[in-house]
Amino acid sequence: MGALRRAALALAALLGVSLAVLEVHVGTSLVFSVEGQQAVLPAWYTSHSQNKPYVSWMLNKNPGPFQILSYLGGKVKVEETDLKPRIGFLYDIFTHDIFTHNISVFINATREQDSGQYMCSVNVEDDTIRLDKNIGVINLTVLVPPAAPTCQLHGNAVVGANVTLICSSKKGKPSPMYQWQREPPTLQVFFPPAQDRARGTLKLTNLTLEMSGVYVCRAENQAGSKNCSIVLEVHSTSTKAVIAAAVLGSLGALATIIFFAQKVVGYRRKKRDSQEEGANEIKEDAVAPKTPSWARRPASDTMSKTSTLSSIAGTRQPYGARAPSDTASILTTTGSYRGPPPRGGGRPPNLSPPAVNGTPRRRQDPAAAPMGSLPPSSLARAGAVPVMVPAQSRAGSLV
């Protein structure tokens, strides 16, 4: 077989015609794989040369293409990349002294970041190379199934209200589409405009009690699907409103009780304080004590009395005789006048104190002692007028 092939090539060389030109072929330019599964990039090359080829696989990603796998001099080399433990040639390039020309590669346990553009180039010694014919390009897309979605209810599920059911998945390549449906016994499938498949929303308007049930959302793409569900319970009245009303009613009743309790306590305290103040308070409407008529006389009367007394006291008496003015000329501080001693023939009591060193001691009126004990403020309120009574010498002259 090999001899026949070499003979055909020699004949073609003699005729000046090339039977084959080095060229790389790919089985498909687009390869899809589900995350976690194996991906195969099919490729092979044609050449009339039996020399060992140089094969190189590269991944074209930012910031630029880099080599991931190569075959040179009969040896396979895997570069230090994330693909190293998961990539390799699908077939042995050289077996039983024959080159298979199949340079396909496999990638195990694919990941989302494995997606990209893969390029394969082949060079063979003593073979004709045309521009861009020795390079093959395959685009790999790793699909990611949707993550388990979450279902949410936005709105207050009461009769006559509107609510929105929302379904969303945080992962998925390509972006998943969403489908809502109501589970048996009342099976119901929804369509636009009530349902938005791209956003995963379902709008339910004018709720009724019959719309209560289990609603299921399915997130799906080419890689798979996942579901979530939510229970919709439509109430005739808002439970939250009832609870809020009960709480507000309780708070209002408590505030009313506290208010009236404070009023009662304040009333009792005020009544007690008023009673205590009434017991200790001096009545302003009490009748003041009457002022004696003599206290209301003008000051001229008092002065005339004083002058009269002074004139009486100025009369000289014989030595040894008792001056009648000793008792008759005493004017009390309240303005009263004490007349002469009684003339019943009896001898008046000797009220003159004994003399000291030839000078008679001034006699004190026993009736004036109680008046002197009163404070000046009390005498002023009673209408008393202060009067200076002149002292009298032994000879009867005023001092």
C-alpha positions as CSV (number, residue, x, y, z in Angstrom):
1,M,0.0,0.0,0.0
2,G,2.8,2.4,0.9
3,A,4.8,1.4,-2.1
4,L,1.8,2.0,-4.4
5,R,1.2,5.4,-2.9
6,R,4.8,6.4,-3.3
7,A,4.7,5.2,-6.9
8,A,1.6,7.3,-7.6
9,L,3.3,10.4,-6.1
10,A,6.4,9.8,-8.2
11,L,4.2,9.5,-11.3
12,A,2.5,12.7,-10.5
13,A,5.8,14.5,-9.9
14,L,6.9,13.3,-13.4
15,L,3.8,14.7,-14.9
16,G,4.2,18.0,-13.0
17,V,0.8,17.7,-11.2
18,S,0.4,17.7,-7.4
19,L,-2.2,15.2,-6.2
20,A,-2.5,16.7,-2.7
21,V,-1.8,20.0,-1.0
22,L,-1.4,20.4,2.8
23,E,-4.8,21.4,4.1
24,V,-6.6,21.3,7.5
25,H,-10.2,20.4,7.7
26,V,-12.7,20.7,10.6
27,G,-15.9,18.6,11.1
28,T,-17.8,21.7,12.3
29,S,-17.0,25.3,13.1
30,L,-19.4,25.4,16.1
31,V,-19.3,23.0,19.0
32,F,-21.7,23.1,21.9
33,S,-21.2,21.3,25.2
34,V,-23.0,21.3,28.5
35,E,-21.0,22.3,31.5
36,G,-19.4,19.2,33.1
37,Q,-19.6,17.1,30.0
38,Q,-17.0,16.2,27.4
39,A,-16.4,18.3,24.3
40,V,-14.8,17.0,21.1
41,L,-13.2,19.4,18.5
42,P,-13.0,17.4,15.2
43,A,-10.1,18.1,12.8
44,W,-7.8,16.4,10.4
45,Y,-5.3,17.3,7.6
46,T,-4.4,16.1,4.1
47,S,-0.8,15.9,2.8
48,H,1.1,13.9,0.2
49,S,4.1,13.9,2.5
50,Q,4.9,11.0,4.8
51,N,7.1,13.0,7.1
52,K,6.1,13.7,10.6
53,P,3.8,16.7,11.0
54,Y,4.0,19.5,13.4
55,V,0.6,20.0,15.0
56,S,-0.3,22.9,17.3
57,W,-3.6,23.8,19.0
58,M,-4.2,27.3,20.4
59,L,-6.9,29.1,22.2
60,N,-7.7,32.6,21.1
61,K,-8.9,34.6,24.2
62,N,-8.0,37.9,25.7
63,P,-5.4,39.2,25.9
64,G,-4.3,37.0,22.9
65,P,-4.0,33.5,21.5
66,F,-1.8,31.0,23.5
67,Q,-0.8,27.4,22.8
68,I,-2.5,24.6,24.8
69,L,-1.4,21.4,23.0
70,S,1.2,20.4,20.4
71,Y,2.7,17.4,18.6
72,L,6.4,17.7,17.5
73,G,9.0,15.0,16.7
74,G,6.7,12.2,17.7
75,K,5.9,13.7,21.1
76,V,2.8,15.2,22.6
77,K,3.2,18.3,24.8
78,V,0.4,19.8,27.0
79,E,1.0,23.4,28.0
80,E,0.5,24.7,31.6
81,T,-3.0,26.0,31.4
82,D,-6.3,25.3,33.2
83,L,-7.0,22.7,30.4
84,K,-3.8,20.7,31.1
85,P,-5.4,17.8,33.1
86,R,-8.5,17.7,30.9
87,I,-7.3,18.0,27.2
88,G,-5.5,15.6,24.8
89,F,-5.6,14.2,21.3
90,L,-8.5,12.0,20.6
91,Y,-6.4,9.5,18.5
92,D,-2.7,8.7,18.3
93,I,-1.3,10.6,15.5
94,F,1.3,8.0,14.6
95,T,0.4,4.2,14.9
96,H,2.0,1.3,13.2
97,D,4.3,3.5,11.2
98,I,1.3,5.2,9.6
99,F,0.1,8.7,10.2
100,T,-3.6,8.8,10.8
101,H,-3.9,12.5,10.0
102,N,-6.6,12.8,12.6
103,I,-5.7,15.6,14.9
104,S,-9.0,15.9,16.8
105,V,-8.8,16.9,20.5
106,F,-11.1,16.3,23.5
107,I,-11.8,18.4,26.6
108,N,-13.2,16.6,29.7
109,A,-15.4,18.2,32.4
110,T,-15.9,21.4,30.4
111,R,-16.4,24.7,32.2
112,E,-18.0,27.9,31.3
113,Q,-14.6,29.6,30.9
114,D,-13.5,26.9,28.4
115,S,-15.7,28.7,25.8
116,G,-13.7,30.4,23.1
117,Q,-12.1,30.1,19.6
118,Y,-9.7,27.1,19.1
119,M,-7.3,27.1,16.2
120,C,-5.3,24.2,14.8
121,S,-2.4,24.6,12.5
122,V,-0.3,21.8,10.7
123,N,3.1,22.0,9.0
124,V,4.7,19.0,7.2
125,E,8.2,19.0,5.7
126,D,8.5,18.9,1.9
127,D,4.8,19.7,1.5
128,T,3.2,22.6,-0.3
129,I,1.5,25.1,1.9
130,R,-1.3,27.5,0.8
131,L,-2.1,30.6,2.7
132,D,-4.6,29.9,5.5
133,K,-5.2,26.4,4.2
134,N,-3.2,24.8,7.0
135,I,-5.3,26.4,9.8
136,G,-8.6,25.2,11.1
137,V,-10.9,27.2,13.4
138,I,-13.6,25.8,15.8
139,N,-15.7,27.8,18.2
140,L,-16.6,26.1,21.5
141,T,-19.5,27.2,23.6
142,V,-20.0,25.6,26.9
143,L,-23.7,25.8,28.0
144,V,-24.6,26.3,31.6
145,P,-28.0,25.0,32.9
146,P,-30.0,27.4,35.0
147,A,-29.6,27.5,38.7
148,A,-32.6,26.7,40.9
149,P,-34.8,29.8,40.5
150,T,-36.5,31.7,43.3
151,C,-40.2,32.6,43.3
152,Q,-41.5,35.7,45.0
153,L,-44.9,37.4,45.4
154,H,-45.1,41.2,45.2
155,G,-48.4,42.8,46.4
156,N,-51.2,42.1,48.9
157,A,-53.2,39.0,47.9
158,V,-56.7,40.2,48.8
159,V,-59.9,40.1,46.8
160,G,-59.9,42.7,44.0
161,A,-56.2,43.5,44.3
162,N,-53.4,43.0,41.8
163,V,-50.2,41.0,42.4
164,T,-47.1,40.0,40.5
165,L,-45.3,36.7,40.7
166,I,-41.5,37.0,40.0
167,C,-39.2,34.1,39.0
168,S,-35.4,34.6,38.6
169,S,-32.3,32.4,38.3
170,K,-28.8,33.7,39.1
171,K,-27.0,31.4,36.7
172,G,-27.5,30.1,33.2
173,K,-25.9,30.3,29.7
174,P,-27.6,31.4,27.6
175,S,-30.0,33.4,29.8
176,P,-32.9,31.2,30.7
177,M,-36.5,31.7,29.7
178,Y,-39.3,31.4,32.2
179,Q,-42.7,29.7,32.0
180,W,-45.4,30.0,34.7
181,Q,-48.3,27.7,35.1
182,R,-50.8,26.8,37.8
183,E,-50.7,23.3,39.1
184,P,-53.7,20.9,39.2
185,P,-56.4,20.4,40.2
186,T,-57.0,23.7,38.3
187,L,-54.3,23.5,35.6
188,Q,-53.7,26.8,33.9
189,V,-50.9,28.0,31.5
190,F,-50.2,31.7,31.0
191,F,-49.3,33.6,27.9
192,P,-48.2,37.2,27.1
193,P,-49.0,39.9,28.0
194,A,-49.8,38.5,31.5
195,Q,-46.5,36.6,31.4
196,D,-43.1,38.0,30.5
197,R,-40.9,35.0,29.6
198,A,-37.7,37.0,29.5
199,R,-38.2,38.7,32.8
200,G,-40.0,35.8,34.5
201,T,-43.0,37.9,35.7
202,L,-46.6,36.9,35.9
203,K,-49.3,39.6,36.6
204,L,-52.5,38.6,38.2
205,T,-55.2,41.2,38.3
206,N,-58.6,41.5,40.1
207,L,-57.9,38.6,42.4
208,T,-60.7,36.3,43.5
209,L,-60.8,33.5,46.1
210,E,-60.8,30.9,43.2
211,M,-57.4,32.1,42.1
212,S,-55.7,30.7,45.2
213,G,-53.4,27.7,44.5
214,V,-49.9,26.6,43.7
215,Y,-48.0,28.4,40.9
216,V,-44.9,26.8,39.4
217,C,-42.2,28.6,37.4
218,R,-39.8,26.7,35.1
219,A,-36.5,28.3,34.1
220,E,-35.0,26.6,31.0
221,N,-32.3,26.9,28.3
222,Q,-30.5,24.5,25.9
223,A,-28.6,23.1,28.8
224,G,-31.5,22.2,31.1
225,S,-34.2,23.5,33.3
226,K,-35.0,24.0,37.0
227,N,-38.3,24.8,38.8
228,C,-39.6,26.7,41.8
229,S,-43.1,27.1,43.2
230,I,-45.1,29.5,45.4
231,V,-48.5,29.2,47.1
232,L,-50.9,32.0,46.5
233,E,-53.6,32.5,49.2
234,V,-56.2,35.1,48.3
235,H,-58.0,36.5,51.4
236,S,-61.3,38.4,51.6
237,T,-59.7,41.0,53.9
238,S,-56.2,42.0,54.5
239,T,-54.8,40.1,57.5
240,K,-52.2,42.8,58.0
241,A,-54.9,45.5,58.1
242,V,-56.8,43.5,60.7
243,I,-53.8,43.1,62.9
244,A,-52.8,46.7,62.6
245,A,-56.4,47.8,63.5
246,A,-56.4,45.6,66.5
247,V,-53.0,46.9,67.7
248,L,-54.1,50.5,67.2
249,G,-57.4,49.9,69.0
250,S,-55.6,48.4,72.0
251,L,-53.1,51.3,72.1
252,G,-56.0,53.8,71.9
253,A,-57.9,52.1,74.8
254,L,-54.7,52.0,76.9
255,A,-54.1,55.7,76.2
256,T,-57.7,56.6,77.2
257,I,-57.4,54.7,80.5
258,I,-54.1,56.4,81.3
259,F,-55.6,59.8,80.5
260,F,-58.6,59.4,82.8
261,A,-56.4,57.9,85.5
262,Q,-54.2,61.0,85.4
263,K,-57.3,63.3,85.5
264,V,-58.7,61.5,88.6
265,V,-55.3,61.6,90.4
266,G,-54.8,65.3,89.5
267,Y,-58.3,66.2,90.7
268,R,-57.9,64.5,94.1
269,R,-54.5,66.1,94.6
270,K,-55.8,69.5,93.7
271,K,-58.8,69.1,96.1
272,R,-56.5,68.0,98.9
273,D,-54.1,70.9,98.4
274,S,-57.0,73.4,98.3
275,Q,-58.3,72.1,101.6
276,E,-54.9,72.4,103.2
277,E,-54.5,76.0,101.9
278,G,-57.9,76.9,103.2
279,A,-57.1,75.7,106.7
280,N,-53.8,77.7,106.8
281,E,-55.0,80.8,105.0
282,I,-56.0,84.1,106.9
283,K,-59.4,85.2,105.7
284,E,-59.1,88.4,103.8
285,D,-62.8,89.3,104.3
286,A,-62.6,89.3,108.2
287,V,-63.7,92.5,110.0
288,A,-60.8,94.6,111.3
289,P,-60.9,95.7,114.9
290,K,-62.7,99.0,115.5
291,T,-60.5,102.0,116.2
292,P,-61.4,104.0,119.3
293,S,-63.1,107.3,118.7
294,W,-60.4,109.2,120.4
295,A,-57.8,107.7,118.1
296,R,-59.7,109.1,115.1
297,R,-59.5,112.6,116.4
298,P,-57.3,115.0,114.6
299,A,-53.8,115.6,115.8
300,S,-54.8,119.2,116.9
301,D,-56.9,117.7,119.7
302,T,-54.0,115.7,121.0
303,M,-51.7,118.6,120.8
304,S,-54.2,120.8,122.8
305,K,-54.4,118.2,125.5
306,T,-50.7,118.1,125.7
307,S,-50.5,121.9,126.0
308,T,-53.2,121.9,128.7
309,L,-51.3,119.2,130.6
310,S,-48.1,121.2,130.2
311,S,-49.8,124.3,131.6
312,I,-51.2,122.5,134.5
313,A,-47.9,120.9,135.3
314,G,-46.2,124.4,135.2
315,T,-48.0,125.7,138.3
316,R,-45.7,125.7,141.3
317,Q,-46.7,124.0,144.5
318,P,-45.4,124.5,148.0
319,Y,-42.5,122.4,149.1
320,G,-43.7,119.2,150.5
321,A,-47.1,119.3,148.9
322,R,-47.8,116.6,146.4
323,A,-48.3,117.8,142.9
324,P,-51.6,116.8,141.7
325,S,-50.1,116.5,138.2
326,D,-48.2,113.5,139.3
327,T,-51.2,111.4,138.6
328,A,-53.5,113.8,136.7
329,S,-51.0,114.7,133.9
330,I,-50.2,111.2,132.8
331,L,-51.3,110.6,129.2
332,T,-51.1,107.0,128.1
333,T,-49.6,106.0,124.8
334,T,-53.1,105.1,123.5
335,G,-54.3,108.7,124.1
336,S,-56.5,108.2,127.2
337,Y,-56.4,110.7,130.0
338,R,-56.3,109.7,133.6
339,G,-58.0,112.2,135.9
340,P,-57.2,113.3,139.4
341,P,-57.4,110.9,142.4
342,P,-60.8,110.5,144.0
343,R,-61.8,113.1,146.6
344,G,-63.7,111.1,149.1
345,G,-61.7,112.4,152.0
346,G,-59.5,109.4,152.1
347,R,-55.9,109.6,151.5
348,P,-54.8,108.4,148.2
349,P,-52.2,105.7,148.2
350,N,-48.7,106.9,148.2
351,L,-47.5,106.2,144.7
352,S,-44.3,108.4,144.9
353,P,-41.2,106.3,145.1
354,P,-38.6,107.2,147.6
355,A,-36.0,109.8,146.7
356,V,-32.5,108.9,145.8
357,N,-29.8,111.5,146.6
358,G,-32.4,114.2,146.9
359,T,-34.0,113.5,143.5
360,P,-37.4,111.8,143.5
361,R,-37.5,108.5,141.5
362,R,-39.8,108.5,138.5
363,R,-42.9,106.6,139.2
364,Q,-44.2,103.9,136.7
365,D,-47.8,103.6,135.9
366,P,-48.9,100.1,136.4
367,A,-51.6,100.5,133.9
368,A,-49.0,101.4,131.2
369,A,-46.9,98.3,131.6
370,P,-49.3,96.0,129.6
371,M,-49.4,98.6,126.8
372,G,-45.7,98.8,126.6
373,S,-45.4,95.1,126.1
374,L,-47.2,95.4,122.7
375,P,-45.1,95.8,119.6
376,P,-45.2,99.1,117.8
377,S,-46.8,97.5,114.7
378,S,-49.8,96.3,116.7
379,L,-50.3,99.7,118.3
380,A,-50.2,101.3,114.8
381,R,-52.8,99.0,113.5
382,A,-55.0,99.8,116.5
383,G,-54.8,103.5,115.7
384,A,-52.5,104.6,118.6
385,V,-50.6,107.9,118.3
386,P,-47.2,108.2,120.0
387,V,-46.9,111.1,122.5
388,M,-43.9,112.4,124.4
389,V,-44.8,113.2,128.0
390,P,-42.4,115.6,129.6
391,A,-40.7,114.7,132.8
392,Q,-41.5,116.7,136.0
393,S,-38.9,117.9,138.5
394,R,-39.4,117.9,142.2
395,A,-40.3,121.6,142.2
396,G,-43.0,120.9,139.7
397,S,-41.3,122.4,136.7
398,L,-41.1,120.5,133.4
399,V,-37.7,119.0,132.5
